[in-house]
Amino acid sequence: MTSSFAEQLKSRTALVNEIIMEFVPLADEYQQNVVVAMNYSLAAGGKRLRPLLLLETYKLFSDDEEEICYPLMAAIEMIHTFSLVHDDLPAIDNDEYRRGKKTTHVVYGEAMAILAGDGLLNLAYETVLSAIVGANDVKDERSIKALRVLAVKTGIKGMIGGQTADILAERGRLSVDEDLLFYIHRHKTAALIEAAMVCGAILGGADDDEIKIVEKAATAVGIAFQIEDDILDIMGDFAEIGKTVGSDRENDKITSVTLLGLDVAKERAVLYSMEAISSIKLLSRENDFLTALIKSLIGRTR
């Protein structure tokens, strides 16, 4: 990672954080507990990769006012955070740390963590819908189209469907082979990254053929990202990744590393990342930061 890219990444991540926190809700007396838990989860940090990918994909297609992206950027991070809060629950992964802090259920209890996750998911849609003034404006039409993509990629045909398959495999109710592992990676992880990049393309005015190319690139980014996550679970450092190392092994979870071996998993991560970059090049559009961002995910330490 070059110092120039590192500085840009730090600056742009800080901007994304500011955008997200602008949409954090206030609460009255009786909502206070759940809103505090929601804000704790959302403010815990993280790479903010998905809203970054949304914004940078938008820039491939438009140099117009990028504020149109802000509600969807906030929404996609709310949805991602909701998924982490629920993943960490004792009923699923039972993790105590996330992003270097105690997980939401450890701090606020299971019931409030469930409600905080639910609240974040619902707030995501409230955020986007509240920003849409009327369906006659071109920008509003694009926002509605993007919101539809986000909803599908989050639901049973996307992230939640992938999480379901992952749980069934972990508990021995599905036999894991490469096809199933690809399904889980594609849906559990890649679907929300697809949503980010496709939404960015839609908001930027991409045509249908360009959107298909962006989606293919995003799928590759998502699978590479998940493979790197699997690698970090056995090779990572808690101080850097901010969560317990070895939890996949403790939960007897089949991952890219356990199924393919460490060396092959590393090779696949590189191949998928290069596939993503090659797909973006087909667009004949340039965003050097987006390309560098995808390359930075290879061999990442957090």
Secondary structure, DSSP 8 states (H G I E B T S, - for coil): --HHHHHHHHHHHHHHHHHHHHT-----TTTHHHHHHHHHHHTT----HHHHHHHHHHHHH--S-GGGGHHHHHHHHHHHHHHHHHHTSTTTT--SEETTEE-HHHHH-HHHHHHHHHHHHHHHHHHHHHH---TTSHHHHHHHHHHHHHHHHHSTTTHHHHHHHHHHHHTTSS---HHHHHHHIIIIIIHHHHHHHHHHHHHHT--HHHHHHHHHHHHHHHHHHHHHHHHHHHH--HHHH-S-TTHHHHTT---HHHHH-HHHHHHHHHHHHHHHHHHHHTTT---HHHHHHHHHTTT---
